[in-house]
Amino acid sequence: MRIIDIYNYIATAACVLLVAAAVIVFFRKGQKSSRKSLSDKAAMIAFAVIFLVGAALRLFKIGQIPLGLQQDEASIGYDAFCLVNYGIDRNGYPWPIYPITWGCGGGSPLLIYLNVISTKLFGTGITKLRLIPAILGTATIPLLFATLREGFREKSYRNEAALIGAGFLAVCPWHIILSRWSLDCNIMPFNMMLAIYFFVLVARKKSTGFYALSAASFAVCMYSYGAATIVVPVTILIACIYAMINRALNFKQLIISGVTFLVIFLPLLVFYGVNYLGLPEILTPYFSFNKFTSARTGEAFIAFNGDLPAKLLHNLKSVLLAVTIGDSAHTIAHYYPGYASLYEFTFPVTFLGIVVGVKEFFARKKDETEDGAGIMNAVFVAFAAASIVLGLVIIPDINRLVMLFVPCIYFFVKGGVFILENTRKTLPVLAGIVLVAALSFTRDYFTDYSHYATSIYMPGYGDAMKRAYDIAGDERQVRSTYEGLSAPFMLTLYYTEYDPHKFYSTVEYKDPYAEFRIARSFGNFIFELPEDVTESQYADDVFVVASSELSLFPESAGYTVENFGGYHLIYREN
């Protein structure tokens, strides 16, 4: 058992005691105490420190930690590269509304097109590819801070609440990890927080324009990640019904916001029509509405059959594990043992916040003019409910649950505020517990995570394939191992900056109609090794192999060997 495991037990017990003490004091007093809030100046100084820490944790060595490149990162980066330099994606479609990437999607358009901008400005490379998630992840910290200050504007603990939220987000393992690599779902927290911020602003501004801005932001979320197709509409529906009942949203504002949403969502709606309603593809030299080569429902959603109750129960368990002690069955790209997504010990405070938040959601009087705190609470409750609905119907995966953690952080703030109001002197204890865990996580992440996640990011392979292409050009055959690799063709495309015209005209997929199409070969690249690499027909070929396969090449055969970490380049000089 590691030290962090022991610490988690102790910290969990401490959080349970903090929650119990606050609840006991609350019921004994019968009412919450009123205390003067932290001054704005002190709050801004504290936030500046939090922001700098959060930025450092997200930006420091993003090109080296995690070491290597994950295949979805390479997919997003390669499509962006193709669009910048050739005006088509890797499948040959000009400026697609939704690039089909692997064949069934798997890489949503917003992050691809944001990378079109960064690639145009800065070129390719791991650091540049990860800049967008790192920048938006960092920007989410002040966005959450501003949302909480706005929502709690009329409360005495306004600044404390905002600092609890920003501070926890800044050191949260889930958010640090996702901000440091380039997967489409990793920018969803920023997109949703932007939409929520505008929604909360309405309570004070009383402006139809902010509802329209919120609607526009929600619509942009639909281009961010496939899971938004469920989460965003459900969130909007619940939040808008609540706002209308409490007179914070009128029919005119609803119509204007709805039209705004539909206008921005319309291109994606047409794309859905092409793919799910049988409309023909729309292909022009300037944009395209193309068809997927396969559907993704079997890989993403549970089957509605006789096993449905058991599957729903299993998914509910997975959701609960994800927001508490962590689920080791989830991908290691977003999970690090010993450090659950929100730290293993915080769930008592979060569950307290859920009780408080849900109680406030249903306790509002229908004839009451809504304030910012109520509106903010309502939209986060709606957000959580929508995310749980999604979590029940999908194949469990922490990537797809990405939106669930944002409302959980809000409920952690609600729990922290409850503790603040009733046992103010114990709040520093909670902050200290989180800080110790954050220091431990930072040390372990920056020293060990790359080693832990080697199977995900495949360090050395891309560099080896780039070097192989430099040597082989388009004339000599390049043969690659498959050991320890996932979709190696995708890393090859990105690292070599391969011409997409040559790719889509020569690619041979293992199964062209699979949910995720994997290339067996393209151009002069073959992603498998022959039975006997020493046969004369392979004498001029360039090989990239794993360390365990070096023995296939006799030292006396005159090969040149270049080491790229776990992978080696082997060839004969011409």
N, C-alpha and C positions, 0 to 999 in steps of 0.2 A: 504494500500500500504506500502510495506517495504522500509526501507532506501535504500537497494540495487537497488530497482526498480527506485527510484528517481535518484539515482546516474547514473544508466544506461542511463536515458534520457539526463542528463547533459553531460555525457561522450560521448554519440553519437553525440550530437551537437558540442562538442569540436573537435571530430575527423573529422566531416564534415568541420569545419572551417580550421583545419590543412590541409586537402586535398585541399580545395579551395584556400588557401593561396599559397600552393606549385604550384598548376596549374597556378595561375595568374602570379606568379614570373617567372615560366618557359616560358610562352608565351611572357612575357615582355622582358626577357633577350634573348630569342631565342636560347640560348645554356646553357649547364650546366657548373657550375663553377668547377674548379679543385682545390681540397684542399688536403693537406697532410693527410694521413691516421693515425689513432691511431697506436702507436707503437706496435710491436709484444709483447714486455714485458708487457705493460699495458693491452693489449688484453688478454694475458694468465692469468694475475692476476684476471681480471674481469671474465673470463670464469671459473676459479677455484671456485670463489664464486658462480657463477650460477650453476655449476655442484653440489656443495655441497648442495645448497638449493634444487635443483631438486631431488637429491638422498634422502634427508630427507623427502621430500613430498611424495615420492614413497615407502619408506621402513619403515617409522615410524608406528609402531603398525599395520602392515598389517594383523596380525592374529586376531585383534579385530575390526578394521575399514576397511571395513564394517563388522559388527558383524553377525556371522552366516556363512552359506555356501549356495551358489546358486546351483541349481540342475545340471547345465552344468559343474560347477566346480567339483562337486562330481562325475559326469560321467567320466570326464577326469582323475581325481585322482584314481577312482576305477579301470578303465581299466589299468592304469599304475601299480597299486598295483598287479592286477592279472597277468600281464605280468612278473613282477619282481619275484613273488613268485610261480607262477604256469605255466608260459610259454604260457598261453592262455589269450584271452580277456574274457569279461563276457559272450560272446555268445559261447565260447568254441573253437574259432579258434586260432591255434598256430601262433603267431607273424604275424598278418595280415598286409598287405601292407596299408590297409585303414580300421581300425576298423569300423564296422557298427553301433556301439554304440546304438543309440535309434532305429535302424532298417533302417533308411534312411540316416545314417551318423549323422551329428549334432555335431561331435567332430573330427576335422581334425587330421591327424596322427602326424604332427610335434610336436605339444604341448604335445600330449600323450607320444611320445617317449622321448621328453626332460624330461618329468616328470618321465619316467622310470629311467632315470639317477639320478634325484634328489631323487626319492624314494629309489633307491638302496643305495645311499650315506647317506641319512638322515632319511628315513622312512616316515610315513604318518603324516598328521596334516595340519591344515589350513595354518599356516605360511609357512610351507615347500611347500605346494601346490601352493602358490602364489609367491614363490620366482622367478620362471622363468619369468613371466610377469614383475615383479618388477625390476629384474636385466636388462632385455632387454629394458624395458621402460627407465630406467636410462641410459643405454648405448646408446640409440637413441639420447640423448642430445649431447654428443661429436661427434657422427656420423654426425648429421646435421651440427654442428659447422665446422667439417672438410670438409664436402661437400661444404658448402658455401665459406669457405676460399679457397678451391681448385678452385671452379667455378669462383670466383671473383678475382683470383690471380693477374690478370693484372689491376685491378681496384684500384683507390686510396682509395675507401671506403671498401676495402676487410674485414678488421677486424671489422668495425662497422656493416657491413651486417651480418657477422657470429655471432656477439654478439646479434643482434636483433633477429635472428632466434633461437639461443640457449636459450636466455633469455625468449622469448615468449613461446617456447615449455616447458621450465622448470616449468612455472606457469600456463600452459594452463589447464583449467578444464577437457576437454575431455581426455587429455593424462594422467593427474594425476589419474582420476577415472579408466581408463582402465588398468593402470599399477598396480592397487591394487587388482585385482581379476583375476581368471584364466579361461578365455574364449579363445578359439582357435584364434579368430580374433584379440585378444589383442596384439599378437606378430607380426601382419602384418606390422605395421609402421616400426619396426626395420628391418624386412626382406626386405621390399621395399627400405628403405634408404640404406641398405648395397649394394643392386644391383645398385642403382643410384650412390652411391659413386664410385664404380668401373667404371661405365659408364663415369662419369665426369672425372675421372683420365686419361682416354685415351687421352683427348685433349692435355695434356701436355706430358704424357709418350710415346704416339705414340706406344703403345705396344699391340700386339694381345693378350697377356696373360691377360691383364686387361679386354678386351672384353670377353674373355673366363670366367674369374672370375665373371663378371657381368652376363653373361648368366647362369652360374651355380647358382648364387644367385637368379636370376629370376626363375629358375627351382625349387629351394627349396621353393620359395614362393607358388608354386602350391600345395605343401603339407600342407600349413599353414591354408588355409581357402577356402571354396568353391567359394566365390566371385572372387578369383584370377583367376579362369578359364576364366573369361571374361576380367578382368582388365589387367592382365599380358600380354596376347597376343596382345591386342589392344595397350597397352603402347609400347611394343617392336616394333610392326609394324610401328607406327607413328615415334618413335624415330629413328629407323634404316633407314627409308626412308629419314628422315631429315639429318641424319649423312652422308648417302651416297651422297645425293645431294650436301652437303657442303664438301665433300671429307675428312671427318673425319673417314669414314669407307669404306674399299674396299671390293671387292667380296670375296677375300680369307679369310679375317677376318670374314666376314658374314658367310661363310661356316663353319669355325672352331667353331665360336660361336654357330651356329645352331646345329652342331653335339654335342657340349658340353651340350647344353640345352636338346636335345633329349635323350642323354644317361642317364642323371639324371632323366628326366621326364618319361623314359620308363616304370618303374614299375607301375606308376600311369596310364600310357596310357593302359597297359595291364588290369589294374583294370577296367578302363572305358570300355574296350572291353568286359570284362566279364559281366558288368552290363548293358551296353547299346547296345551291338552288338550281344548278345546271346551266347558268348563264354562260355564254361563250367567252373565251378569253378576249381581252381588249389589249391589242398590241400596237403601239405606235413608236416612232423613233424617239419620242420624248418621255414616255412613261408606259407602264404596262400593268395590267391586272391579270396575273398568270395563275394557272392552276397548280395546286400541290400534286405531286406524283403519288402520294398516299395520305391516308388519314392518320391522325395521331391518337384517336380516342382509346384504342386498345392499350397504348403505352401509358396514357395519362389518367384515364378514368376507370373506376371499378365497374365491373359488369353487374347489371341489375338482373340478377337471377335468384335462385333459391338460397344462395349463400349471402345474400345482401345483409341480413341482420348481423351475421358474424363479421362481415367486412366493415360495416359501419362501426361496430364496437371496437374492432381492431384499429380503425382510423382514429376514433375518439381517444383511444389509449395513446396512439402515436402523437396526436395533437397535445395531449396533456404532458407527455414526456418532453416534447419539444420545448414547452414553455416552463418546464420545471427543472428536472435533473438532466435533461438531454436524452436523446435517443441514438444509441451507437449504431443503429441500423441505417441512419441517414448518411448521406455522402460526406466524406471527410473534407470535401472542399469548403464546407460551411460548419464543420464540427471538429472540435479539438478536445480529446478526453481530459476530464478534470475541470473543464471550463465550458459548462453548458452555454447555450446561446445568450442567456440573460444572467449567467452565473447560477450555480446550482442552489444557492441559499436564498435567493431573493423572492422565491415564489410565495412565502407567507405574506410578505408586504404587498405583492402584486394581487394575490387573491383577496386581501383586505380591500384593496382599491377597487377590484371588480365588484365586490359587495356594495361598497359605497356608491360607485358609479351607476350600477344597475338600479339601486334603490332610488337615487336621485332622478334617473331617467323616467321611472314610472311614477314618481311622487309629484312631478310637476303638475300644477293646476292648469286646466285647459284654458281658463280665461286669463292666464297670466301673460303679460308682455315679457317675452324671453330676454334674458340677459346673456352676456358673452359666455359665462361659465356654463350655463345650461345648454346653449347651442354647441359649445365645444364638447361637453360631456356626451351630448346626443350623437354627434357625428363620430366620436370615437367608439361609443357603444355599437352604433350601426356598423362601423368598420370592423370591429371585433366579431360581431354576429355574422357578417358576410364572409369573413376569413374562416370562421369555424365551419360554415356551410361548405365552403370550398374544400376545407380539410377533410370533411366527411366523404366527399364523392370522388376524390382523386386517389391515385396510388400514392401512398405517403412518401414525401420527399421534402427535405428542408428548403430546397429551392422554391418549390411551389407554395410553401407556407411562409414565404418571405414577408408577406404583408401582415401576417398575424402578430409579428413582434412589435410593430409600431404601436398599436393600441395597448399591447402589454406594457410597453414602457410608459404610456400615459397612465395606465392603472397603477404602475409602480409609483408614479408621482402622486396619484390620488391617495395611495396607502401612506406614502411619506408625509403628505399634508395632514392626513388624519393623525399620524403620530406627532407631527409638529404642533397641531392644535391642542392636543391633550397631554402630551408628555414632552414638551419642547426640549428639555435638557437631554433627552435620549437620542434626538436626531443626529447629533455628531457621532454617536456610537455607530449608527447605521452607515453614515458616510465613511467612517474609519474602516468598517468591515469591508465595504466595497473597494475602498482605496487599496487595502492590503492585497485583496484578490486581483485588482487591476495591475498592481506592480508585479505580482507573480506571473500573471498572464503575459504581460509585456516582455518579461525576461524569457519565458518559455517560447513565446511566439517567434521572437526575433532570433532565437538561438536554435530552436529545434523544429519549428513547423515545416520548414522546407524538406527536412529529412522525413518527417512524418507523412507528408503529402507527396512523396516522390512518385507514387503510382498515378497520381492525378495530373501532375504537371510535367512529367517526363523530361527532366533536365538533361541537357546535352544533345538530345536527339535532333532537335531542329537545327542546331548549329552544325551537327554532323552532316545532315542532309543538304544544307546550304553549301558546305564545303565540297560535298560529293558532286553537286551540280556545277560548281565552279570548275572542277576537274573534268567531269564527263561532258559538259555542255549538252547539246542535243544529239550527239553522235554515239557516245558510249552508253551501254545499259547500266542503270543504277538499280541495284537489288537491295531491298531493305528487310531486316528482321521484323517480326511482329511481337517479339518477346517484351513483356512489360509495357506494351503500347496500346493506346486506344485511338482509332482513326488516325494512324500516322500519316496518311495521305494529306490530311488537312494541315498538319504542321508543315509538311513539305511544301504545300502550295504557298503558305504565308511566308515562310523563311526564304524561299527561292524567288518570291514575287513572280510566280509563273504566269505566263500569258493565258488569260481565261479562254480565248478563242481556241488555243491549242488544247486546253484542258477539256472543255465540254465536247470538242469534236473527236477526242481520242479516249476519253475515260471509259473504263469497263468496270461496272459496279458488280459486287458479289451478288446482289439482288436489287435490280433497278426499281422494284416496287416495295422495298422494305420501308418501314417507318423511318429508319435512319439509314440512308444509302451510304455504304462504305465502298470505296474504290479498291479494286484488286490491282488496277494499273492505270496509268495514263502516260501519254508521251513515251519517254524512254525510262519511266520509273515502274518497277514491279515490287509489290509489297509482299514478297515471300521469297524464301531462299530455296535454291535447288537442293536435291538430295546430296549431291557431291559437288561442292563448290570448286574442286580442283580439276574438274574435267576441262578439256581444252577449249570447248565451246564458250566457256565463261572466263577465259584467260584475260580478256580485255575489259571485263565488267568491273564496276566500282561497287563495293559492298559497304553497307552500314549494318553492324551487328552489335548484339549485347555482349557484355564482358564474358558471360558464360559460354559464348559461341566462338571465342577466339581460337579454341583448340581445333576448329574445323579447318584452319589455315596453317599448314606446316611452315615453320620458321625458315626452312631451307628452300621454300618455293619462290623467294624473291619478292615478297609482298612489302609494301610500305604501309605502316600502321600509324594512324593518328588517333590520339586519345581525346575524347570529348566527355569525360566523366564516366557515366554508365554505358556509353555507346562508343564504338570505335569505327573509324573509317579505314577500309582496307582496299588497296588497289596496287596494280603494277604500273610502274612508270612506262610511258610510251617511248 
